[in-house]
């Protein structure tokens, strides 16, 4: 596990996010046209890939991720009980190394202390401003969310994250990640990653980021009940576990 260290700058600036959003919109148009003519399909899956994910031969970290999220309800990009009294909103980019650090160092405590106990639900908002690999990874994550395994998919991906914008998010890598999530149908992930629904969900995340003036990733917002969630850390800084748990405890009235 990596040390959290002191305050650090988030992965993006507002300008970078705005540019990235424009790139995503253009890419989404191309994706939509490609899907319309091709009908989607599961092409790109390497031969020999299991049809359904399993821990047998899985990527590093897959067993720990299964234990972390096992038994906790997932619905799409939401983790935890729908009626949990506190809502946490997480804006992430799957290529962001700070997001990986947050997943590895902070999520286990948040999940076990608050989500598993029914106190918190988490809504994931995947952005994709760093580069093409971010876009490809996000599409696969959203497709995995249709099988209610988005958090498992993201966890395995983070544990095997490589250097940004090096072309590491290949079909082979995505297939290995999906195949390392028990019960996840790999063919469905590949077939649905270019769907119109996936494009719409990606755009919704971008719109939410713009509305909340998200300056970079990771950004964590916390709110009680119908309250509008608020950023837990100073603008431009990576949230610490202490900041997140303090905000959750305050929202719970503790």
C-alpha atoms as an extended CHARMM CRD file, in Angstrom:
* protein
*
       254  EXT
         1         1  UNK       CA              0.0000000000        0.0000000000        0.0000000000  PROA      1               0.0000000000
         2         2  UNK       CA              1.1570000000        3.5250000000       -0.7100000000  PROA      2               0.0000000000
         3         3  UNK       CA              1.4060000000        6.1840000000        1.9580000000  PROA      3               0.0000000000
         4         4  UNK       CA             -1.1540000000        8.9860000000        1.7640000000  PROA      4               0.0000000000
         5         5  UNK       CA              1.4240000000       11.6310000000        2.6560000000  PROA      5               0.0000000000
         6         6  UNK       CA              0.4380000000       15.2760000000        2.9960000000  PROA      6               0.0000000000
         7         7  UNK       CA             -1.8370000000       17.4470000000        0.8450000000  PROA      7               0.0000000000
         8         8  UNK       CA             -1.2800000000       16.8880000000       -2.8450000000  PROA      8               0.0000000000
         9         9  UNK       CA             -2.5510000000       18.5050000000       -5.9920000000  PROA      9               0.0000000000
        10        10  UNK       CA             -5.3710000000       16.7170000000       -7.7590000000  PROA      10              0.0000000000
        11        11  UNK       CA             -4.8640000000       15.2780000000      -11.2130000000  PROA      11              0.0000000000
        12        12  UNK       CA             -6.4840000000       18.0300000000      -13.2720000000  PROA      12              0.0000000000
        13        13  UNK       CA             -7.1790000000       21.7350000000      -13.5230000000  PROA      13              0.0000000000
        14        14  UNK       CA            -10.5910000000       23.1860000000      -14.4730000000  PROA      14              0.0000000000
        15        15  UNK       CA             -9.1620000000       24.0700000000      -17.8910000000  PROA      15              0.0000000000
        16        16  UNK       CA             -7.9230000000       20.5280000000      -18.4530000000  PROA      16              0.0000000000
        17        17  UNK       CA            -11.2890000000       19.1720000000      -17.3860000000  PROA      17              0.0000000000
        18        18  UNK       CA            -13.1300000000       21.4450000000      -19.8180000000  PROA      18              0.0000000000
        19        19  UNK       CA            -10.8440000000       20.4280000000      -22.6770000000  PROA      19              0.0000000000
        20        20  UNK       CA            -11.1990000000       16.7830000000      -21.7170000000  PROA      20              0.0000000000
        21        21  UNK       CA            -14.9800000000       17.1180000000      -21.6810000000  PROA      21              0.0000000000
        22        22  UNK       CA            -14.9470000000       18.4710000000      -25.2300000000  PROA      22              0.0000000000
        23        23  UNK       CA            -12.7450000000       15.5940000000      -26.3510000000  PROA      23              0.0000000000
        24        24  UNK       CA            -15.1050000000       13.1060000000      -24.7220000000  PROA      24              0.0000000000
        25        25  UNK       CA            -18.1330000000       14.6420000000      -26.4560000000  PROA      25              0.0000000000
        26        26  UNK       CA            -16.4220000000       14.3710000000      -29.8380000000  PROA      26              0.0000000000
        27        27  UNK       CA            -15.3040000000       10.8470000000      -29.0700000000  PROA      27              0.0000000000
        28        28  UNK       CA            -18.8230000000        9.9410000000      -27.9700000000  PROA      28              0.0000000000
        29        29  UNK       CA            -20.2090000000       11.0630000000      -31.3180000000  PROA      29              0.0000000000
        30        30  UNK       CA            -17.7490000000        8.8180000000      -33.0990000000  PROA      30              0.0000000000
        31        31  UNK       CA            -18.4980000000        5.9570000000      -30.7360000000  PROA      31              0.0000000000
        32        32  UNK       CA            -22.2180000000        6.3290000000      -31.3030000000  PROA      32              0.0000000000
        33        33  UNK       CA            -21.8320000000        6.2600000000      -35.0800000000  PROA      33              0.0000000000
        34        34  UNK       CA            -19.5190000000        3.2730000000      -34.9320000000  PROA      34              0.0000000000
        35        35  UNK       CA            -21.9550000000        1.4010000000      -32.7400000000  PROA      35              0.0000000000
        36        36  UNK       CA            -24.8970000000        2.2660000000      -34.9590000000  PROA      36              0.0000000000
        37        37  UNK       CA            -23.1960000000        0.7540000000      -38.0000000000  PROA      37              0.0000000000
        38        38  UNK       CA            -21.5490000000       -2.2080000000      -36.2630000000  PROA      38              0.0000000000
        39        39  UNK       CA            -24.2720000000       -3.1090000000      -33.7800000000  PROA      39              0.0000000000
        40        40  UNK       CA            -21.6910000000       -3.3240000000      -30.9680000000  PROA      40              0.0000000000
        41        41  UNK       CA            -20.4370000000       -6.8500000000      -30.5610000000  PROA      41              0.0000000000
        42        42  UNK       CA            -17.8890000000       -8.5520000000      -28.3010000000  PROA      42              0.0000000000
        43        43  UNK       CA            -14.9200000000       -8.3620000000      -30.7020000000  PROA      43              0.0000000000
        44        44  UNK       CA            -11.5710000000       -7.6250000000      -29.1100000000  PROA      44              0.0000000000
        45        45  UNK       CA            -11.7200000000      -10.3560000000      -26.4630000000  PROA      45              0.0000000000
        46        46  UNK       CA             -8.5460000000      -12.4600000000      -26.6730000000  PROA      46              0.0000000000
        47        47  UNK       CA             -9.0900000000      -16.1570000000      -27.2880000000  PROA      47              0.0000000000
        48        48  UNK       CA             -8.9750000000      -18.2100000000      -24.1270000000  PROA      48              0.0000000000
        49        49  UNK       CA            -10.5450000000      -15.4790000000      -21.9680000000  PROA      49              0.0000000000
        50        50  UNK       CA            -13.1440000000      -16.9340000000      -19.5970000000  PROA      50              0.0000000000
        51        51  UNK       CA            -16.7010000000      -16.0050000000      -20.5320000000  PROA      51              0.0000000000
        52        52  UNK       CA            -17.4600000000      -15.2860000000      -16.8760000000  PROA      52              0.0000000000
        53        53  UNK       CA            -15.0100000000      -13.7940000000      -14.4030000000  PROA      53              0.0000000000
        54        54  UNK       CA            -13.3100000000      -15.9890000000      -11.8140000000  PROA      54              0.0000000000
        55        55  UNK       CA            -10.5380000000      -15.7420000000       -9.2450000000  PROA      55              0.0000000000
        56        56  UNK       CA             -8.7660000000      -18.6750000000      -10.8900000000  PROA      56              0.0000000000
        57        57  UNK       CA             -5.7910000000      -17.0960000000      -12.6590000000  PROA      57              0.0000000000
        58        58  UNK       CA             -7.0600000000      -13.6220000000      -11.7900000000  PROA      58              0.0000000000
        59        59  UNK       CA             -4.9550000000      -10.4580000000      -11.8290000000  PROA      59              0.0000000000
        60        60  UNK       CA             -3.1660000000       -9.2810000000       -8.6590000000  PROA      60              0.0000000000
        61        61  UNK       CA             -5.4950000000       -7.7530000000       -6.0990000000  PROA      61              0.0000000000
        62        62  UNK       CA             -8.6450000000       -9.4570000000       -7.3890000000  PROA      62              0.0000000000
        63        63  UNK       CA             -9.1110000000      -11.5900000000       -4.2730000000  PROA      63              0.0000000000
        64        64  UNK       CA             -8.7880000000       -8.5880000000       -1.9460000000  PROA      64              0.0000000000
        65        65  UNK       CA            -11.2430000000       -6.5980000000       -4.0570000000  PROA      65              0.0000000000
        66        66  UNK       CA            -13.7690000000       -9.4450000000       -3.9760000000  PROA      66              0.0000000000
        67        67  UNK       CA            -13.5100000000       -9.5730000000       -0.1880000000  PROA      67              0.0000000000
        68        68  UNK       CA            -13.8480000000       -5.7990000000        0.1270000000  PROA      68              0.0000000000
        69        69  UNK       CA            -17.0220000000       -5.4620000000       -1.9420000000  PROA      69              0.0000000000
        70        70  UNK       CA            -18.5460000000       -8.9100000000       -1.5100000000  PROA      70              0.0000000000
        71        71  UNK       CA            -22.0270000000       -8.8790000000       -0.0110000000  PROA      71              0.0000000000
        72        72  UNK       CA            -22.5100000000       -5.1130000000       -0.3810000000  PROA      72              0.0000000000
        73        73  UNK       CA            -25.3830000000       -4.1260000000       -2.6910000000  PROA      73              0.0000000000
        74        74  UNK       CA            -24.4200000000       -2.4430000000       -5.9420000000  PROA      74              0.0000000000
        75        75  UNK       CA            -26.8150000000       -0.8770000000       -8.4040000000  PROA      75              0.0000000000
        76        76  UNK       CA            -25.1710000000        0.5960000000      -11.4430000000  PROA      76              0.0000000000
        77        77  UNK       CA            -22.5890000000        3.1010000000      -10.2380000000  PROA      77              0.0000000000
        78        78  UNK       CA            -23.9940000000        3.1710000000       -6.6860000000  PROA      78              0.0000000000
        79        79  UNK       CA            -22.5290000000        1.1560000000       -3.8100000000  PROA      79              0.0000000000
        80        80  UNK       CA            -24.4520000000        0.5070000000       -0.5990000000  PROA      80              0.0000000000
        81        81  UNK       CA            -28.0250000000        0.7000000000        0.6260000000  PROA      81              0.0000000000
        82        82  UNK       CA            -30.1300000000        3.1390000000       -1.4440000000  PROA      82              0.0000000000
        83        83  UNK       CA            -31.6680000000        4.5580000000        1.7630000000  PROA      83              0.0000000000
        84        84  UNK       CA            -28.3650000000        5.0940000000        3.5800000000  PROA      84              0.0000000000
        85        85  UNK       CA            -28.5270000000        8.3600000000        5.5600000000  PROA      85              0.0000000000
        86        86  UNK       CA            -25.3160000000        9.8010000000        4.0620000000  PROA      86              0.0000000000
        87        87  UNK       CA            -24.3700000000       10.1230000000        0.4090000000  PROA      87              0.0000000000
        88        88  UNK       CA            -20.7810000000       10.2180000000       -0.8290000000  PROA      88              0.0000000000
        89        89  UNK       CA            -20.0990000000       11.3020000000       -4.4150000000  PROA      89              0.0000000000
        90        90  UNK       CA            -16.7330000000       10.3550000000       -5.8940000000  PROA      90              0.0000000000
        91        91  UNK       CA            -15.3590000000       11.8850000000       -9.0890000000  PROA      91              0.0000000000
        92        92  UNK       CA            -12.5350000000        9.7550000000      -10.4800000000  PROA      92              0.0000000000
        93        93  UNK       CA            -10.4550000000        9.1230000000      -13.5820000000  PROA      93              0.0000000000
        94        94  UNK       CA             -9.3800000000        5.4920000000      -13.8610000000  PROA      94              0.0000000000
        95        95  UNK       CA             -5.9170000000        6.5330000000      -15.0690000000  PROA      95              0.0000000000
        96        96  UNK       CA             -5.3590000000        8.9310000000      -12.1730000000  PROA      96              0.0000000000
        97        97  UNK       CA             -2.6230000000        7.6560000000       -9.8060000000  PROA      97              0.0000000000
        98        98  UNK       CA             -4.0600000000        9.7090000000       -6.9330000000  PROA      98              0.0000000000
        99        99  UNK       CA             -7.3960000000        7.9510000000       -7.4730000000  PROA      99              0.0000000000
       100       100  UNK       CA             -5.5520000000        4.6500000000       -7.2380000000  PROA      100             0.0000000000
       101       101  UNK       CA             -3.9530000000        5.7520000000       -3.9600000000  PROA      101             0.0000000000
       102       102  UNK       CA             -7.3720000000        6.6980000000       -2.5890000000  PROA      102             0.0000000000
       103       103  UNK       CA             -8.8080000000        3.3150000000       -3.6200000000  PROA      103             0.0000000000
       104       104  UNK       CA             -5.9410000000        1.3840000000       -2.0590000000  PROA      104             0.0000000000
       105       105  UNK       CA             -5.4250000000        3.4160000000        1.1210000000  PROA      105             0.0000000000
       106       106  UNK       CA             -8.8250000000        4.9030000000        1.9680000000  PROA      106             0.0000000000
       107       107  UNK       CA            -11.6490000000        2.8960000000        0.4200000000  PROA      107             0.0000000000
       108       108  UNK       CA            -11.2670000000       -0.2040000000        2.6340000000  PROA      108             0.0000000000
       109       109  UNK       CA            -11.8910000000        1.8630000000        5.7620000000  PROA      109             0.0000000000
       110       110  UNK       CA            -14.7710000000        3.8130000000        4.2140000000  PROA      110             0.0000000000
       111       111  UNK       CA            -16.4110000000        0.6800000000        2.8340000000  PROA      111             0.0000000000
       112       112  UNK       CA            -16.0720000000       -1.4590000000        5.9550000000  PROA      112             0.0000000000
       113       113  UNK       CA            -16.8490000000        1.2450000000        8.5190000000  PROA      113             0.0000000000
       114       114  UNK       CA            -19.6560000000        3.0760000000        6.7530000000  PROA      114             0.0000000000
       115       115  UNK       CA            -20.9550000000        1.3870000000        3.5930000000  PROA      115             0.0000000000
       116       116  UNK       CA            -21.1280000000       -2.2030000000        4.8200000000  PROA      116             0.0000000000
       117       117  UNK       CA            -22.9020000000       -1.0300000000        7.9640000000  PROA      117             0.0000000000
       118       118  UNK       CA            -25.6000000000        0.7640000000        5.9610000000  PROA      118             0.0000000000
       119       119  UNK       CA            -24.6090000000        4.3010000000        6.9750000000  PROA      119             0.0000000000
       120       120  UNK       CA            -23.2770000000        5.5110000000        3.6030000000  PROA      120             0.0000000000
       121       121  UNK       CA            -23.9310000000        4.9930000000       -0.0680000000  PROA      121             0.0000000000
       122       122  UNK       CA            -21.3790000000        5.9760000000       -2.6930000000  PROA      122             0.0000000000
       123       123  UNK       CA            -22.2150000000        7.3460000000       -6.1170000000  PROA      123             0.0000000000
       124       124  UNK       CA            -19.3400000000        7.0290000000       -8.5870000000  PROA      124             0.0000000000
       125       125  UNK       CA            -18.8880000000        9.7080000000      -11.2650000000  PROA      125             0.0000000000
       126       126  UNK       CA            -16.2310000000        8.5250000000      -13.7400000000  PROA      126             0.0000000000
       127       127  UNK       CA            -14.5430000000       11.3270000000      -15.6960000000  PROA      127             0.0000000000
       128       128  UNK       CA            -12.0750000000       10.8530000000      -18.5650000000  PROA      128             0.0000000000
       129       129  UNK       CA             -9.8700000000       13.8880000000      -19.0780000000  PROA      129             0.0000000000
       130       130  UNK       CA             -6.3610000000       12.4200000000      -18.9260000000  PROA      130             0.0000000000
       131       131  UNK       CA             -6.3890000000       10.7190000000      -22.3210000000  PROA      131             0.0000000000
       132       132  UNK       CA             -7.6730000000        7.9930000000      -24.6160000000  PROA      132             0.0000000000
       133       133  UNK       CA             -6.9140000000        5.2680000000      -22.0820000000  PROA      133             0.0000000000
       134       134  UNK       CA             -9.2270000000        7.0480000000      -19.6260000000  PROA      134             0.0000000000
       135       135  UNK       CA            -12.0620000000        6.9960000000      -22.1540000000  PROA      135             0.0000000000
       136       136  UNK       CA            -11.6120000000        3.2970000000      -22.9420000000  PROA      136             0.0000000000
       137       137  UNK       CA            -11.4120000000        2.3470000000      -19.2800000000  PROA      137             0.0000000000
       138       138  UNK       CA            -14.4930000000        4.3870000000      -18.3910000000  PROA      138             0.0000000000
       139       139  UNK       CA            -16.5820000000        2.7580000000      -21.1040000000  PROA      139             0.0000000000
       140       140  UNK       CA            -15.6960000000       -0.6910000000      -19.7660000000  PROA      140             0.0000000000
       141       141  UNK       CA            -16.4040000000        0.4000000000      -16.1860000000  PROA      141             0.0000000000
       142       142  UNK       CA            -19.8500000000        1.6650000000      -17.1290000000  PROA      142             0.0000000000
       143       143  UNK       CA            -20.5560000000       -1.5580000000      -19.0240000000  PROA      143             0.0000000000
       144       144  UNK       CA            -19.5710000000       -3.5340000000      -15.9120000000  PROA      144             0.0000000000
       145       145  UNK       CA            -22.0060000000       -1.4100000000      -13.9070000000  PROA      145             0.0000000000
       146       146  UNK       CA            -24.9090000000       -2.9430000000      -15.8560000000  PROA      146             0.0000000000
       147       147  UNK       CA            -24.0500000000       -6.1810000000      -14.0580000000  PROA      147             0.0000000000
       148       148  UNK       CA            -23.6990000000       -4.3310000000      -10.7300000000  PROA      148             0.0000000000
       149       149  UNK       CA            -19.9470000000       -4.9400000000      -10.5410000000  PROA      149             0.0000000000
       150       150  UNK       CA            -18.5150000000       -1.4970000000      -11.3070000000  PROA      150             0.0000000000
       151       151  UNK       CA            -16.6580000000       -1.1690000000       -8.0070000000  PROA      151             0.0000000000
       152       152  UNK       CA            -15.0710000000       -4.6000000000       -8.3660000000  PROA      152             0.0000000000
       153       153  UNK       CA            -13.9740000000       -3.7450000000      -11.9050000000  PROA      153             0.0000000000
       154       154  UNK       CA            -12.5180000000       -0.3930000000      -10.8250000000  PROA      154             0.0000000000
       155       155  UNK       CA            -10.7220000000       -1.9710000000       -7.8820000000  PROA      155             0.0000000000
       156       156  UNK       CA             -8.9820000000       -4.5970000000      -10.0070000000  PROA      156             0.0000000000
       157       157  UNK       CA             -8.0900000000       -1.9650000000      -12.5940000000  PROA      157             0.0000000000
       158       158  UNK       CA             -6.5360000000        0.3060000000       -9.9640000000  PROA      158             0.0000000000
       159       159  UNK       CA             -4.4910000000       -2.5680000000       -8.5500000000  PROA      159             0.0000000000
       160       160  UNK       CA             -3.0650000000       -3.1030000000      -12.0380000000  PROA      160             0.0000000000
       161       161  UNK       CA             -2.9050000000        0.5270000000      -13.1680000000  PROA      161             0.0000000000
       162       162  UNK       CA              0.0430000000        1.4970000000      -15.3690000000  PROA      162             0.0000000000
       163       163  UNK       CA              1.6160000000        4.7750000000      -16.4960000000  PROA      163             0.0000000000
       164       164  UNK       CA             -0.7990000000        7.3520000000      -17.8930000000  PROA      164             0.0000000000
       165       165  UNK       CA             -1.3070000000        7.6440000000      -21.6320000000  PROA      165             0.0000000000
       166       166  UNK       CA              1.0300000000        4.8110000000      -22.5990000000  PROA      166             0.0000000000
       167       167  UNK       CA             -1.6800000000        2.8150000000      -24.3560000000  PROA      167             0.0000000000
       168       168  UNK       CA             -1.9200000000        0.3470000000      -21.4850000000  PROA      168             0.0000000000
       169       169  UNK       CA             -5.7380000000        0.1530000000      -21.5780000000  PROA      169             0.0000000000
       170       170  UNK       CA             -5.9080000000       -2.4060000000      -24.3770000000  PROA      170             0.0000000000
       171       171  UNK       CA             -8.7050000000       -4.8480000000      -25.1440000000  PROA      171             0.0000000000
       172       172  UNK       CA             -6.4620000000       -7.5630000000      -23.7100000000  PROA      172             0.0000000000
       173       173  UNK       CA             -6.0350000000       -5.6670000000      -20.4340000000  PROA      173             0.0000000000
       174       174  UNK       CA             -9.7490000000       -4.8760000000      -20.1600000000  PROA      174             0.0000000000
       175       175  UNK       CA            -10.5790000000       -8.5250000000      -20.8080000000  PROA      175             0.0000000000
       176       176  UNK       CA             -8.1480000000       -9.6140000000      -18.0770000000  PROA      176             0.0000000000
       177       177  UNK       CA             -9.6730000000       -7.1420000000      -15.6330000000  PROA      177             0.0000000000
       178       178  UNK       CA            -13.2380000000       -8.2290000000      -16.4180000000  PROA      178             0.0000000000
       179       179  UNK       CA            -12.2230000000      -11.8860000000      -16.2160000000  PROA      179             0.0000000000
       180       180  UNK       CA            -10.8100000000      -11.2170000000      -12.7160000000  PROA      180             0.0000000000
       181       181  UNK       CA            -14.2090000000      -10.1360000000      -11.3400000000  PROA      181             0.0000000000
       182       182  UNK       CA            -16.1550000000      -13.2350000000      -10.2350000000  PROA      182             0.0000000000
       183       183  UNK       CA            -19.5220000000      -13.5130000000      -11.9530000000  PROA      183             0.0000000000
       184       184  UNK       CA            -18.9110000000      -10.7170000000      -14.4640000000  PROA      184             0.0000000000
       185       185  UNK       CA            -19.8550000000      -11.6900000000      -18.0260000000  PROA      185             0.0000000000
       186       186  UNK       CA            -16.8860000000      -10.5420000000      -20.1050000000  PROA      186             0.0000000000
       187       187  UNK       CA            -18.6750000000      -10.7510000000      -23.4360000000  PROA      187             0.0000000000
       188       188  UNK       CA            -21.4830000000       -8.5100000000      -22.1890000000  PROA      188             0.0000000000
       189       189  UNK       CA            -18.9870000000       -5.9030000000      -20.9970000000  PROA      189             0.0000000000
       190       190  UNK       CA            -17.3650000000       -5.7750000000      -24.4250000000  PROA      190             0.0000000000
       191       191  UNK       CA            -20.7090000000       -5.7870000000      -26.2240000000  PROA      191             0.0000000000
       192       192  UNK       CA            -22.1840000000       -2.9690000000      -24.1300000000  PROA      192             0.0000000000
       193       193  UNK       CA            -19.1870000000       -0.6590000000      -23.7170000000  PROA      193             0.0000000000
       194       194  UNK       CA            -19.9500000000        1.1940000000      -26.9700000000  PROA      194             0.0000000000
       195       195  UNK       CA            -23.7040000000        1.3840000000      -26.4970000000  PROA      195             0.0000000000
       196       196  UNK       CA            -25.7300000000        4.5870000000      -26.5920000000  PROA      196             0.0000000000
       197       197  UNK       CA            -26.6140000000        4.0420000000      -22.9390000000  PROA      197             0.0000000000
       198       198  UNK       CA            -22.9280000000        3.9530000000      -22.0090000000  PROA      198             0.0000000000
       199       199  UNK       CA            -22.3080000000        7.1970000000      -23.8920000000  PROA      199             0.0000000000
       200       200  UNK       CA            -25.2460000000        8.8400000000      -22.0990000000  PROA      200             0.0000000000
       201       201  UNK       CA            -24.0200000000        7.7690000000      -18.6530000000  PROA      201             0.0000000000
       202       202  UNK       CA            -20.5310000000        9.0820000000      -19.4390000000  PROA      202             0.0000000000
       203       203  UNK       CA            -22.0300000000       12.4120000000      -20.4640000000  PROA      203             0.0000000000
       204       204  UNK       CA            -24.0900000000       12.5460000000      -17.2720000000  PROA      204             0.0000000000
       205       205  UNK       CA            -20.8950000000       12.1910000000      -15.2510000000  PROA      205             0.0000000000
       206       206  UNK       CA            -19.2750000000       14.9990000000      -17.2530000000  PROA      206             0.0000000000
       207       207  UNK       CA            -22.3400000000       17.2030000000      -16.7500000000  PROA      207             0.0000000000
       208       208  UNK       CA            -22.2860000000       16.5120000000      -13.0130000000  PROA      208             0.0000000000
       209       209  UNK       CA            -18.6120000000       17.4310000000      -12.8930000000  PROA      209             0.0000000000
       210       210  UNK       CA            -19.2910000000       20.7080000000      -14.6560000000  PROA      210             0.0000000000
       211       211  UNK       CA            -22.2650000000       21.5140000000      -12.4230000000  PROA      211             0.0000000000
       212       212  UNK       CA            -20.2290000000       20.8580000000       -9.2670000000  PROA      212             0.0000000000
       213       213  UNK       CA            -17.2130000000       22.7370000000      -10.6740000000  PROA      213             0.0000000000
       214       214  UNK       CA            -14.9600000000       19.7290000000      -10.1780000000  PROA      214             0.0000000000
       215       215  UNK       CA            -11.3460000000       20.8410000000      -10.5490000000  PROA      215             0.0000000000
       216       216  UNK       CA             -9.7590000000       17.3870000000      -10.7290000000  PROA      216             0.0000000000
       217       217  UNK       CA             -9.6680000000       13.8600000000       -9.3990000000  PROA      217             0.0000000000
       218       218  UNK       CA            -10.1490000000       12.3750000000       -6.9740000000  PROA      218             0.0000000000
       219       219  UNK       CA            -12.8190000000       14.6660000000       -5.5860000000  PROA      219             0.0000000000
       220       220  UNK       CA            -15.0490000000       13.4350000000       -2.7660000000  PROA      220             0.0000000000
       221       221  UNK       CA            -18.2910000000       15.1560000000       -1.7840000000  PROA      221             0.0000000000
       222       222  UNK       CA            -20.3190000000       14.2700000000        1.3270000000  PROA      222             0.0000000000
       223       223  UNK       CA            -23.8890000000       15.1680000000        2.2730000000  PROA      223             0.0000000000
       224       224  UNK       CA            -26.6150000000       13.9950000000        4.6490000000  PROA      224             0.0000000000
       225       225  UNK       CA            -30.0460000000       13.0420000000        3.3620000000  PROA      225             0.0000000000
       226       226  UNK       CA            -31.2480000000       15.3870000000        0.6490000000  PROA      226             0.0000000000
       227       227  UNK       CA            -28.4550000000       17.8560000000        1.4120000000  PROA      227             0.0000000000
       228       228  UNK       CA            -26.2580000000       18.8270000000       -1.5130000000  PROA      228             0.0000000000
       229       229  UNK       CA            -22.9530000000       17.0080000000       -0.9660000000  PROA      229             0.0000000000
       230       230  UNK       CA            -19.9270000000       19.2590000000       -0.3940000000  PROA      230             0.0000000000
       231       231  UNK       CA            -16.2480000000       18.8170000000       -1.2390000000  PROA      231             0.0000000000
       232       232  UNK       CA            -14.4200000000       17.5070000000        1.8460000000  PROA      232             0.0000000000
       233       233  UNK       CA            -10.9780000000       18.9000000000        1.0170000000  PROA      233             0.0000000000
       234       234  UNK       CA             -9.5350000000       22.2780000000       -0.0290000000  PROA      234             0.0000000000
       235       235  UNK       CA             -9.8780000000       23.0620000000       -3.7090000000  PROA      235             0.0000000000
       236       236  UNK       CA             -7.1830000000       21.4010000000       -5.7840000000  PROA      236             0.0000000000
       237       237  UNK       CA             -6.0460000000       18.9870000000       -3.0600000000  PROA      237             0.0000000000
       238       238  UNK       CA             -6.4180000000       15.2330000000       -2.8500000000  PROA      238             0.0000000000
       239       239  UNK       CA             -8.8320000000       14.2710000000       -0.0450000000  PROA      239             0.0000000000
       240       240  UNK       CA             -7.3290000000       12.4030000000        2.9000000000  PROA      240             0.0000000000
       241       241  UNK       CA             -9.0350000000        9.5720000000        4.7280000000  PROA      241             0.0000000000
       242       242  UNK       CA             -9.2870000000       11.7530000000        7.8220000000  PROA      242             0.0000000000
       243       243  UNK       CA            -11.0910000000       14.4940000000        5.8880000000  PROA      243             0.0000000000
       244       244  UNK       CA            -13.5750000000       12.0270000000        4.4000000000  PROA      244             0.0000000000
       245       245  UNK       CA            -14.3440000000       10.2190000000        7.6590000000  PROA      245             0.0000000000
       246       246  UNK       CA            -14.6590000000       13.5310000000        9.5310000000  PROA      246             0.0000000000
       247       247  UNK       CA            -17.1860000000       14.7780000000        6.9640000000  PROA      247             0.0000000000
       248       248  UNK       CA            -19.1340000000       11.5080000000        7.1270000000  PROA      248             0.0000000000
       249       249  UNK       CA            -19.2120000000       11.5350000000       10.9230000000  PROA      249             0.0000000000
       250       250  UNK       CA            -20.4650000000       15.1260000000       10.8930000000  PROA      250             0.0000000000
       251       251  UNK       CA            -23.1810000000       14.2140000000        8.3830000000  PROA      251             0.0000000000
       252       252  UNK       CA            -24.1860000000       11.3100000000       10.6360000000  PROA      252             0.0000000000
       253       253  UNK       CA            -24.3620000000       13.7000000000       13.6090000000  PROA      253             0.0000000000
       254       254  UNK       CA            -21.5520000000       11.9590000000       15.4290000000  PROA      254             0.0000000000
